[in-house]
Amino acid sequence: MAENILKSAMNNRSVSQILKSYYRVLKLSRKPAREEFLMISKVAGAGIVAIGFVGFVVYILLTELPTWV
């Protein structure tokens, strides 16, 4: 049902209107400052490390726990 609504909305708008809205978004975007980029990188890196650590712990539990039981 959502696909039908999306398709009908796309049919009602012309290609030029869609491109204008994309252009408007691009005009509002900006290059991040160095500090902002470093903070985003640190947070993303910490998330990757945390997910990797959780996966490693689960792997160790699933491989070593059956040998103890």
C-alpha positions as CSV (number, residue, x, y, z in Angstrom):
1,M,0.0,0.0,0.0
2,A,2.8,2.4,0.8
3,E,4.3,1.7,-2.6
4,N,1.1,2.8,-4.3
5,I,1.0,6.0,-2.3
6,L,4.6,6.7,-3.1
7,K,4.1,6.0,-6.8
8,S,1.1,8.3,-7.0
9,A,3.0,11.1,-5.3
10,M,5.8,10.7,-7.7
11,N,3.4,10.8,-10.7
12,N,1.8,14.0,-9.4
13,R,5.2,15.8,-9.2
14,S,7.1,16.7,-12.3
15,V,10.8,15.8,-12.7
16,S,11.7,19.5,-12.5
17,Q,10.0,19.9,-9.1
18,I,11.8,16.8,-7.8
19,L,15.2,18.1,-9.0
20,K,14.5,21.5,-7.5
21,S,13.8,19.9,-4.1
22,Y,17.1,17.9,-4.4
23,Y,18.9,21.1,-5.3
24,R,17.4,22.9,-2.3
25,V,18.7,20.1,0.0
26,L,22.2,20.3,-1.6
27,K,22.3,24.1,-1.1
28,L,21.6,23.7,2.6
29,S,24.3,21.1,3.1
30,R,27.8,22.2,4.2
31,K,31.2,20.7,4.7
32,P,31.7,19.8,8.4
33,A,34.3,21.5,10.4
34,R,37.4,19.6,11.4
35,E,36.3,19.2,15.0
36,E,32.9,18.0,14.0
37,F,34.3,15.5,11.6
38,L,36.7,14.2,14.2
39,M,33.9,13.8,16.8
40,I,31.7,11.9,14.3
41,S,34.7,9.7,13.4
42,K,35.4,8.9,17.1
43,V,31.8,8.1,17.9
44,A,31.5,5.9,14.8
45,G,34.8,4.1,15.6
46,A,33.7,3.5,19.2
47,G,30.4,2.0,18.0
48,I,32.3,-0.3,15.6
49,V,34.6,-1.4,18.4
50,A,31.7,-2.0,20.8
51,I,29.8,-4.1,18.4
52,G,32.9,-6.0,17.5
53,F,33.6,-6.7,21.2
54,V,30.1,-7.9,21.8
55,G,30.4,-10.2,18.8
56,F,33.7,-11.5,20.1
57,V,32.2,-12.2,23.5
58,V,29.3,-14.1,21.9
59,Y,31.7,-16.1,19.7
60,I,33.8,-17.1,22.7
61,L,30.7,-18.1,24.7
62,L,29.3,-20.2,21.9
63,T,32.6,-21.9,21.2
64,E,33.9,-22.4,24.8
65,L,30.7,-22.9,26.8
66,P,29.8,-26.2,25.2
67,T,33.2,-27.7,26.1
68,W,32.6,-26.9,29.8
69,V,29.1,-28.5,29.9
